[in-house]
Amino acid sequence: MKITSRFLGLFHLNEKYYVLSARDVAILLEFFKAIDVRNEMAIDDVQFLAFMKSVTDLSERHIYKVFDTLDVDCSGLMDFDEFYLLVCILIAVKDKMEKEFIYKHSRTVFDLLDEDGSNNVSIEEFKTIGFLFNFNKTIVKDLFKEFDVSGDQHLDYQEFRMFAMACIDKQTEQESRNRQKEERKRARVKTMQNSFCSLF
């Protein structure tokens, strides 16, 4: 997922607790009130879709999945608390602080992923909303078995915490290798261009 909003670019999470400052919460609340056209202190799925399309590159299907996941009280509406959590996640992704956010708010993230309320997260549950934290599906699949200590195809809370950190570390390593490959490729092309130009 990519954050495309200049508006969200103005916000940053507190580096100790990974939450917004009181000033930023007040600004976000005013923004929320502005998109709450019915003055119900809640937005519906259509308003949510419009907001998410304006701040991310997520597909409509993914946006509705996020809405359903964050609508924890199943009201069909998203209140400010649910919206605030979403914005904090989006800011963590924008600032590439997913790991720190998940670590500080691991219970909240675990509860979001645990769709059936079983106090365990299956690989399918993880895959359905993992995109919100930019988890790579291949890495998730490969590491899931390794961290499923009990072998029951589910992760309990402790297994989940270790698994999430390992996924992020593995993904960061993969991205670093990809960047290094790209840099080597650009360097080779530049060398070839310079060699070609020196012939003339």
MOURTA-V373132 format. One record per pair of residues at least 24 apart in sequence whose C-alpha atoms are under 8 Angstrom apart, sorted by the first residue. I is the first residue (numbers start at 1). GAP is how many residues later the second one is. If there is no record, write none. Layout:
BEGIN
I:GAP, I:GAP
END
This chain:
BEGIN
1:55, 1:56, 1:57, 1:130, 1:131, 1:132, 1:133, 2:54, 2:55, 2:56, 2:91, 2:92, 3:52, 3:53, 3:54, 3:87, 3:90, 3:91, 4:50, 4:51, 4:52, 4:53, 5:49, 5:50, 5:51, 8:47, 8:83, 9:82, 9:85, 11:80, 12:79, 12:80, 12:83, 13:75, 13:78, 13:79, 17:87, 18:70, 18:82, 18:83, 18:86, 19:69, 20:68, 25:59, 28:56, 29:51, 32:48, 41:38, 41:39, 42:35, 42:36, 42:37, 42:38, 43:34, 43:35, 43:36, 44:32, 44:33, 44:34, 45:31, 45:32, 45:33, 65:63, 65:64, 66:63, 66:66, 69:43, 69:44, 69:46, 69:60, 70:42, 89:43, 89:44, 93:40, 93:41, 98:35, 98:70, 99:65, 99:66, 99:69, 102:62, 103:58, 103:62, 106:55, 107:50, 110:47, 110:50, 119:37, 119:38, 120:34, 120:35, 120:36, 120:37, 121:33, 121:34, 121:35, 121:39, 122:31, 122:32, 122:33, 123:30, 123:31, 135:32, 135:33, 135:36, 136:35, 139:28, 139:31, 139:32, 140:27, 143:24
END
